[in-house]
């Protein structure tokens, strides 16, 4: 037999093998799974929120080899596929388990996973909808012997405007009775915190004792200790102690304000440096003919006495404590933030105790 005859038979054999391989690959199937997203909140070390999901899909006629998974879209997220090795007969099925952390910036996802064996590679589409997280919420809290409403808004409102959360991740009272307000990022959205006293106190001294440092807050963050009425009369009866650098890192970080703030003499700005002490005490004494402010921090204090034309008359105002973002802009460092209060106390104007600076 000639060499050409051997060559022709060899080529025919090779073509037959290729035909069988193509025929087998063409018969392979995969299913398109519906991924259900488990509403589990993951607090990653980078303070980024994510969702843990898990599900499975079926691969048939995969032959034998090592399973690998990859993501075909541009979003970066963790994916784990198991089992990673297999040896299947024709028509035998294998369940592929997959899990991962989906980015916090979307409400839904759809992507392709490349499933590879020794013989073939196929893409499987997976998709799902991110569900709400199981985060506890509360409409009211008790702090320092008073009852408070917890502000909540899923769309931006004032101040800021910002979204405000009543979740126990943003507002809570610990075992020592301290009030924690926290600014957090969840699902690509920043949430602020505010509590509102149920009582309307009127004339008297409002005393706020803080247990965390004011001077280390990001320049886009504001702490507010104030009175407010939804009635616009008397400029909402707003009297403020505020801590913020108002977007500029070199600004002073504290101010006493009687609204409207832009009237001459209605604002007094100063700088707080805690040095080696975390705690500080801040108060305003509201009378019919003056408002006296006082901040004590470390071995220092700042005082301001207001006798101008804009002293409000009491009328359904509440004491409020809030923690929010200037213009709704996120912290420039991208990190969550927290402020802690030891105590709130109201002393009616008929009985004056404790610190006072007129």
C-alpha positions as CSV (number, residue, x, y, z in Angstrom):
1,X,0.0,0.0,0.0
2,X,1.4,3.4,-1.0
3,X,2.2,6.2,1.4
4,X,-0.6,8.3,-0.1
5,X,-3.2,5.5,0.7
6,X,-2.0,5.5,4.4
7,X,-2.2,9.3,4.5
8,X,-5.7,9.3,3.0
9,X,-6.9,6.7,5.6
10,X,-5.2,8.7,8.4
11,X,-6.9,11.9,7.3
12,X,-10.3,10.2,7.1
13,X,-9.8,8.9,10.6
14,X,-8.9,12.4,11.9
15,X,-11.9,14.0,10.2
16,X,-14.2,11.3,11.7
17,X,-12.9,12.1,15.2
18,X,-13.4,15.8,14.6
19,X,-17.0,15.1,13.4
20,X,-17.7,13.0,16.5
21,X,-16.3,15.8,18.8
22,X,-18.4,18.5,17.1
23,X,-21.5,16.3,17.2
24,X,-21.0,15.7,20.9
25,X,-20.3,19.4,21.7
26,X,-23.4,20.4,19.8
27,X,-25.5,18.2,22.0
28,X,-24.4,19.9,25.3
29,X,-26.9,21.9,27.2
30,X,-27.0,24.3,30.1
31,X,-29.9,25.9,31.8
32,X,-30.5,29.6,32.6
33,X,-31.0,29.7,36.3
34,X,-33.0,32.2,38.3
35,X,-30.7,33.4,41.1
36,X,-32.4,34.3,44.3
37,X,-30.6,36.9,46.3
38,X,-30.4,36.2,50.0
39,X,-31.0,39.5,51.8
40,X,-27.9,39.3,54.0
41,X,-26.0,42.5,54.8
42,X,-22.3,42.1,54.5
43,X,-20.1,44.8,56.3
44,X,-16.9,44.5,54.4
45,X,-13.6,45.8,55.8
46,X,-13.7,48.6,53.2
47,X,-17.1,49.7,54.7
48,X,-18.8,48.9,51.4
49,X,-22.2,47.2,51.6
50,X,-22.9,44.1,49.5
51,X,-25.3,41.2,49.2
52,X,-24.5,37.6,49.6
53,X,-26.3,35.4,47.1
54,X,-26.2,31.6,46.4
55,X,-27.9,29.3,44.0
56,X,-27.1,26.6,41.5
57,X,-27.6,25.6,37.8
58,X,-27.3,22.4,35.8
59,X,-24.6,21.4,33.3
60,X,-25.1,18.3,31.0
61,X,-22.7,16.4,28.8
62,X,-19.7,18.2,30.1
63,X,-17.3,15.3,29.9
64,X,-14.5,15.5,32.3
65,X,-12.1,18.2,33.4
66,X,-11.8,21.2,35.8
67,X,-14.6,23.6,36.2
68,X,-13.8,27.3,36.1
69,X,-15.9,30.4,36.4
70,X,-15.4,33.9,35.1
71,X,-17.5,37.1,34.7
72,X,-18.0,38.6,31.3
73,X,-19.2,42.0,32.3
74,X,-17.2,45.0,33.6
75,X,-18.5,44.9,37.2
76,X,-16.0,43.5,39.6
77,X,-17.4,41.0,42.1
78,X,-16.5,37.9,43.9
79,X,-17.6,34.6,42.4
80,X,-17.1,31.0,43.7
81,X,-18.1,27.9,41.8
82,X,-18.2,24.4,43.2
83,X,-17.5,21.5,42.7
84,X,-14.4,22.3,40.7
85,X,-13.7,18.8,39.3
86,X,-16.0,16.4,37.5
87,X,-16.1,13.3,35.3
88,X,-19.5,12.8,33.6
89,X,-20.9,10.3,31.3
90,X,-23.1,11.4,28.4
91,X,-26.4,12.8,29.5
92,X,-25.2,12.9,33.1
93,X,-26.0,16.1,35.0
94,X,-24.1,18.0,37.6
95,X,-25.3,20.8,39.8
96,X,-23.0,23.7,40.0
97,X,-23.2,25.8,43.1
98,X,-22.2,29.4,42.9
99,X,-22.1,32.2,45.4
100,X,-20.7,35.7,45.6
101,X,-21.0,39.2,46.8
102,X,-22.9,41.5,44.5
103,X,-21.9,45.2,44.3
104,X,-23.9,47.6,46.4
105,X,-24.4,50.0,43.6
106,X,-27.3,48.3,41.7
107,X,-30.8,46.9,42.3
108,X,-30.5,44.0,39.9
109,X,-28.0,42.1,37.9
110,X,-27.6,39.9,34.8
111,X,-24.3,38.4,33.7
112,X,-22.7,35.4,32.1
113,X,-20.5,32.8,33.7
114,X,-18.1,30.8,31.5
115,X,-18.3,27.1,32.4
116,X,-15.3,25.3,31.0
117,X,-14.3,21.6,30.9
118,X,-11.5,19.9,29.1
119,X,-13.6,19.5,26.0
120,X,-15.7,22.6,25.8
121,X,-16.7,26.0,27.2
122,X,-20.2,27.4,27.4
123,X,-21.7,30.6,28.9
124,X,-24.5,30.4,31.4
125,X,-26.6,33.5,32.0
126,X,-27.5,34.2,35.6
127,X,-29.7,37.1,36.8
128,X,-31.5,38.2,39.9
129,X,-33.0,41.1,41.8
130,X,-31.5,42.5,44.9
131,X,-34.0,42.4,47.7
132,X,-34.3,44.6,50.8
133,X,-32.0,43.9,53.6
134,X,-33.1,42.5,56.9
135,X,-32.1,45.6,59.0
136,X,-34.0,46.3,62.1
137,X,-35.7,49.7,62.3
138,X,-37.4,51.8,65.0
139,X,-39.6,54.8,65.0
140,X,-38.9,55.8,68.6
141,X,-36.1,55.5,71.1
142,X,-35.6,56.4,74.8
143,X,-32.5,58.4,75.6
144,X,-31.4,60.2,78.8
145,X,-34.8,60.0,80.3
146,X,-36.7,61.4,77.3
147,X,-38.6,59.9,74.4
148,X,-37.5,60.7,70.9
149,X,-38.8,60.1,67.4
150,X,-36.3,58.8,64.8
151,X,-36.4,60.5,61.5
152,X,-36.7,58.4,58.3
153,X,-36.8,59.3,54.6
154,X,-35.8,57.2,51.7
155,X,-35.6,60.3,49.4
156,X,-33.5,63.4,50.1
157,X,-35.0,65.9,52.5
158,X,-33.6,68.7,54.6
159,X,-31.1,69.4,56.0
160,X,-28.7,68.7,53.1
161,X,-30.8,67.4,51.5
162,X,-30.1,63.9,52.7
163,X,-31.7,60.5,53.1
164,X,-32.3,59.7,56.8
165,X,-32.5,56.2,58.2
166,X,-34.3,54.9,61.3
167,X,-32.3,51.6,61.2
168,X,-30.5,50.3,64.2
169,X,-27.3,50.7,62.2
170,X,-27.8,54.5,62.1
171,X,-29.5,55.2,65.4
172,X,-29.2,53.2,68.7
173,X,-28.7,53.5,72.4
174,X,-26.0,51.2,73.9
175,X,-25.9,49.4,77.2
176,X,-24.4,52.4,78.9
177,X,-27.2,54.6,77.8
178,X,-25.2,56.5,75.2
179,X,-26.9,57.7,72.0
180,X,-25.1,56.8,68.7
181,X,-25.8,58.5,65.5
182,X,-24.1,57.2,62.4
183,X,-23.7,58.2,58.7
184,X,-23.5,55.0,56.6
185,X,-23.5,54.0,53.0
186,X,-25.8,51.1,51.9
187,X,-26.7,50.1,48.3
188,X,-24.8,53.0,46.9
189,X,-26.8,55.5,49.0
190,X,-25.6,57.6,52.0
191,X,-28.0,57.7,55.0
192,X,-27.9,60.2,57.8
193,X,-29.4,60.3,61.3
194,X,-31.7,62.5,63.4
195,X,-33.8,62.2,66.5
196,X,-36.6,64.6,67.6
197,X,-37.8,65.0,71.2
198,X,-41.4,64.1,71.7
199,X,-41.7,67.0,74.3
200,X,-41.7,70.7,73.5
201,X,-39.7,72.4,76.3
202,X,-39.8,76.1,75.7
203,X,-37.7,78.5,77.7
204,X,-34.9,77.0,79.7
205,X,-31.5,75.5,79.3
206,X,-30.7,72.7,76.8
207,X,-27.6,70.8,77.7
208,X,-25.9,68.3,75.4
209,X,-23.0,66.1,76.6
210,X,-20.9,64.5,73.8
211,X,-18.7,61.5,74.3
212,X,-16.9,61.6,70.9
213,X,-14.5,64.0,69.3
214,X,-15.8,66.8,67.2
215,X,-12.5,68.0,65.8
216,X,-11.9,64.8,63.9
217,X,-15.1,64.8,61.8
218,X,-14.8,65.0,58.0
219,X,-15.3,68.5,56.5
220,X,-18.5,67.4,54.8
221,X,-20.2,66.3,58.0
222,X,-22.4,68.3,60.4
223,X,-23.5,67.7,64.0
224,X,-26.6,69.7,65.0
225,X,-27.9,70.3,68.5
226,X,-30.9,72.6,68.2
227,X,-34.5,73.5,68.5
228,X,-37.0,73.5,65.5
229,X,-40.7,73.9,64.9
230,X,-42.4,73.0,61.6
231,X,-44.3,76.3,62.0
232,X,-42.3,78.9,60.0
233,X,-43.0,81.7,62.5
234,X,-39.9,83.1,64.3
235,X,-37.7,81.3,61.7
236,X,-39.0,77.9,62.8
237,X,-37.8,78.8,66.4
238,X,-34.4,77.5,65.4
239,X,-31.6,77.9,67.8
240,X,-28.4,76.0,66.8
241,X,-25.2,74.7,68.1
242,X,-23.4,73.2,65.1
243,X,-20.1,71.5,64.4
244,X,-18.9,71.4,60.9
245,X,-16.1,72.8,58.7
246,X,-18.7,73.3,55.9
247,X,-16.7,71.6,53.1
248,X,-13.4,73.4,53.9
249,X,-10.8,71.5,56.0
250,X,-9.2,74.7,57.3
251,X,-12.4,76.3,58.5
252,X,-13.3,76.7,62.1
253,X,-15.4,73.7,63.2
254,X,-18.1,75.1,65.5
255,X,-20.8,77.8,65.7
256,X,-23.6,79.2,67.7
257,X,-26.5,80.4,65.6
258,X,-29.8,82.2,66.0
259,X,-31.8,82.1,62.8
260,X,-31.8,83.8,60.3
261,X,-28.0,83.1,60.3
262,X,-27.2,85.8,57.8
263,X,-28.3,88.7,59.9
264,X,-25.5,90.7,61.6
265,X,-24.6,89.3,65.0
266,X,-26.7,86.1,64.7
267,X,-23.7,83.8,64.3
268,X,-20.6,83.2,66.4
269,X,-17.9,80.9,64.9
270,X,-15.0,79.3,66.8
271,X,-12.7,76.3,66.7
272,X,-12.8,73.2,69.0
273,X,-9.7,71.2,69.7
274,X,-10.2,68.3,72.1
275,X,-6.5,67.5,72.5
276,X,-6.4,64.6,74.9
277,X,-10.1,64.5,75.9
278,X,-13.1,63.1,74.0
279,X,-15.9,64.5,76.0
280,X,-17.4,68.0,75.7
281,X,-20.5,69.8,77.0
282,X,-22.6,72.3,75.0
283,X,-25.6,74.3,76.0
284,X,-27.9,77.2,75.3
285,X,-30.1,79.0,77.8
286,X,-33.2,80.4,76.1
287,X,-34.9,83.2,77.8
288,X,-37.4,85.8,76.6
289,X,-34.7,88.6,76.5
290,X,-31.5,86.7,75.8
291,X,-30.0,83.4,74.6
292,X,-26.6,82.4,76.2
293,X,-24.5,79.8,74.6
294,X,-21.6,77.8,76.2
295,X,-19.3,75.1,75.0
296,X,-16.8,73.4,77.3
297,X,-14.1,71.2,75.8
298,X,-11.0,70.0,77.6
299,X,-9.7,72.9,79.6
300,X,-11.2,75.5,77.3
301,X,-14.6,77.1,76.7
302,X,-16.4,79.4,74.3
303,X,-19.4,81.6,75.3
304,X,-21.7,83.9,73.4
305,X,-24.6,86.0,74.7
306,X,-27.3,87.0,72.2
307,X,-29.7,89.9,72.9
308,X,-30.7,90.8,69.3
309,X,-34.0,91.1,67.6
310,X,-34.5,87.5,66.6
311,X,-35.1,85.7,69.9
312,X,-38.0,83.4,69.2
313,X,-41.1,82.9,71.3
314,X,-41.8,79.2,72.3
315,X,-44.4,77.3,70.3
316,X,-44.4,73.6,69.6
317,X,-40.6,73.4,68.9
318,X,-38.7,70.3,69.8
319,X,-35.1,69.6,70.8
320,X,-33.3,67.8,68.0
321,X,-30.0,66.1,67.4
322,X,-28.8,65.3,63.9
323,X,-25.8,64.1,62.0
324,X,-25.8,64.9,58.3
325,X,-23.9,65.8,55.1
326,X,-23.4,69.2,53.6
327,X,-25.4,69.5,50.4
328,X,-25.8,65.7,50.6
329,X,-22.3,65.2,49.5
330,X,-20.5,62.1,50.8
331,X,-17.6,62.4,53.2
332,X,-14.5,63.2,51.2
333,X,-12.7,60.2,52.7
334,X,-15.6,57.9,51.7
335,X,-15.9,56.5,55.2
336,X,-18.8,56.0,57.5
337,X,-18.9,58.4,60.5
338,X,-20.3,58.3,64.0
339,X,-21.1,60.7,66.9
340,X,-21.9,59.6,70.4
341,X,-23.8,61.5,73.1
342,X,-23.6,60.8,76.8
343,X,-26.6,62.8,77.9
344,X,-29.3,65.4,77.1
345,X,-30.8,67.5,79.8
346,X,-33.4,70.3,79.9
347,X,-33.6,72.6,82.9
348,X,-36.7,74.8,82.9
349,X,-36.1,78.6,83.2
350,X,-37.7,78.7,86.7
351,X,-34.9,76.4,88.1
352,X,-31.3,77.0,86.9
353,X,-28.6,74.4,87.9
354,X,-25.3,73.4,86.5
355,X,-23.1,75.5,84.2
356,X,-24.3,78.8,82.9
357,X,-22.6,81.6,81.1
358,X,-24.6,84.8,80.4
